[in-house]
Amino acid sequence: MMLPADAAPARSAAAGAPDALSNVRWLARRVLDGGRAGLTSHVPAPQILSASVRRSKAARDYALWWVRHSERGGMFEVRTRGLRLLPGSLLLRLLFALRYDGLVYERDGRIIGHVFFQRHGGSLHGFSTAVDGDPAHAGWSTVMLLDYVAYASERPGITRVRVGRGRNNTTRRLLERVRAYGDTLGWRVDEDGWITFPL
């Protein structure tokens, strides 16, 4: 049976395989149009942070910098304040045990952007997205957030994902793009940043 052109890939246990991250770009290719569609071929494929820090000093250093320089007064900063005094390797192990993780984007041995999230039961909560300041990377955060949504939609046991609280233009525009395909994908997209997947 052929899937409709706009159908999301089926969920499977294989989706959890490390090489599956190269396949999350399908959503960005589907929902972006015009000039933004061209970005999908320029943004590197994401890597899962917890796997990257084990093999890459650049990923470890990047993760630790962001942990130690989190948004002052933000939920992550408040919840992890006491942990930041720990040695780096222990700090990262504890954060991964608390189900924090992320997608990171590497080019030429340097991490150039991320989407960080925490798993809460059957949902992923995105809480930080950043791209380096290179003007050539303008607009990449949209592709990265769509990768994150596609990643979440393919994880066994994940029924919904939060992109943000829907309070900024980037999040609102992203939700509008996904909402336009929501019926075809079978997803419910809410104004408050939640996207719910069919079981």
C-alpha positions in Angstrom: 0.0 0.0 0.0 1.4 3.4 -0.9 1.3 6.2 1.6 -0.2 9.6 0.5 2.5 12.1 -0.4 1.9 14.0 2.8 1.8 11.1 5.2 4.3 10.9 8.0 6.6 7.9 8.1 5.2 5.1 10.2 6.5 4.7 13.8 8.7 1.7 14.5 11.3 0.5 16.9 13.9 1.1 14.2 13.2 4.8 14.4 15.2 4.9 17.6 18.4 3.8 15.7 21.1 6.5 15.6 21.2 6.7 11.8 17.4 7.4 11.8 18.2 11.1 12.5 19.2 11.7 8.9 15.6 10.9 8.1 13.8 13.5 10.2 14.2 16.2 7.5 11.0 14.9 5.8 8.8 17.3 7.7 10.8 20.5 6.8 10.8 19.4 3.2 7.1 19.0 3.3 5.9 22.2 5.1 8.4 24.8 4.0 7.9 26.7 0.8 9.6 29.4 -1.3 13.1 30.4 -0.1 12.9 28.5 3.1 12.5 25.2 1.3 16.0 25.7 0.0 17.4 25.8 3.5 16.6 22.1 4.0 19.6 21.0 1.9 22.0 23.3 3.7 21.3 22.5 7.4 23.4 19.5 8.5 21.6 16.4 9.6 20.9 16.4 13.4 22.7 14.2 15.9 21.3 13.2 19.3 23.2 15.1 22.0 23.5 12.2 24.5 25.3 10.1 21.8 27.4 13.0 20.5 28.9 13.9 23.8 30.4 10.4 24.2 32.3 10.7 20.9 32.9 14.4 20.5 34.7 16.9 22.7 33.1 19.7 20.7 29.6 18.4 21.6 30.6 18.0 25.3 32.0 21.5 25.5 29.0 22.9 23.7 26.5 21.2 26.0 28.3 22.2 29.2 28.6 25.8 28.0 24.8 26.0 27.4 24.1 24.3 30.8 26.3 26.8 32.6 25.0 29.8 30.6 21.3 28.9 30.6 18.7 31.7 30.5 18.6 33.4 33.9 15.4 32.8 35.6 14.2 30.2 33.0 12.8 26.9 34.2 15.9 24.9 33.2 18.2 27.3 35.1 16.0 27.2 38.2 15.7 23.3 38.1 19.4 22.7 37.5 21.0 25.5 39.6 22.5 23.1 42.2 23.8 20.7 39.6 26.0 23.2 37.8 28.7 23.0 40.5 29.3 19.3 39.6 32.2 18.2 37.3 31.2 18.3 33.7 31.0 14.6 33.0 28.9 13.9 36.1 26.7 16.9 35.3 25.9 15.6 31.8 25.2 12.1 33.0 22.8 13.4 35.6 21.0 15.6 33.0 20.6 12.7 30.6 19.3 10.5 33.6 16.7 13.3 34.2 15.7 12.8 30.5 17.2 16.0 29.2 18.6 15.6 25.7 18.6 17.4 22.4 19.4 17.5 18.7 22.7 19.1 17.8 24.0 20.2 14.4 27.7 19.9 13.6 29.7 21.2 10.7 33.5 21.0 10.3 33.9 19.7 13.8 31.9 22.6 15.4 28.4 22.5 16.9 26.5 25.3 15.1 23.1 24.9 16.6 20.7 22.9 18.8 17.2 22.1 20.0 17.2 21.0 23.6 14.3 19.1 25.2 13.2 17.1 28.2 11.1 14.0 28.1 8.1 13.9 30.5 6.3 10.6 30.2 4.8 10.4 26.7 5.8 14.0 25.7 8.9 15.9 24.7 9.2 19.5 25.9 11.4 21.7 23.8 13.0 24.5 25.9 16.0 25.9 24.0 16.8 26.5 20.3 19.9 28.3 19.1 21.9 28.8 15.9 25.4 30.4 15.8 25.5 34.0 14.6 26.7 33.3 11.1 24.5 35.3 8.7 24.6 32.4 6.2 22.7 30.3 8.8 19.7 32.7 9.0 16.4 30.7 9.1 18.1 27.5 10.1 16.2 27.4 13.4 12.9 26.8 11.6 14.4 23.7 9.9 15.9 22.5 13.2 12.5 22.9 15.0 10.8 20.9 12.3 13.5 18.2 12.6 12.7 18.1 16.3 8.9 17.7 15.7 9.6 14.9 13.1 12.0 13.3 15.6 9.4 13.3 18.3 6.7 12.0 16.0 8.8 8.9 15.2 9.8 8.1 18.8 8.0 5.1 20.2 5.9 6.1 23.3 5.8 9.8 22.4 2.3 11.1 21.9 2.9 14.8 21.9 5.6 17.4 21.6 5.8 21.0 22.7 7.6 23.4 20.4 7.4 26.4 22.8 4.6 28.3 24.3 3.5 29.9 21.1 4.4 33.4 22.3 6.9 34.4 19.7 6.7 34.9 15.9 9.0 31.9 15.1 6.9 29.5 17.1 3.6 30.9 15.8 4.8 30.6 12.2 6.1 27.1 12.7 2.8 26.0 14.2 0.9 27.6 11.4 3.0 25.7 8.8 2.5 22.3 10.6 -1.2 23.1 11.2 -1.7 23.4 7.4 -0.6 19.8 7.1 -2.1 18.6 10.4 -5.2 16.9 9.0 -3.1 15.0 6.4 -0.6 14.0 9.0 -3.3 13.1 11.5 -1.8 15.6 14.1 -3.5 18.1 16.3 -1.7 21.4 16.5 -2.7 23.7 19.4 -2.1 27.4 19.8 -0.1 26.9 23.0 2.7 25.1 21.2 1.6 21.5 21.6 1.4 19.0 18.7 -0.4 15.7 19.4 0.3 12.6 17.3 -2.1 9.8 16.6 -1.5 6.6 18.6 
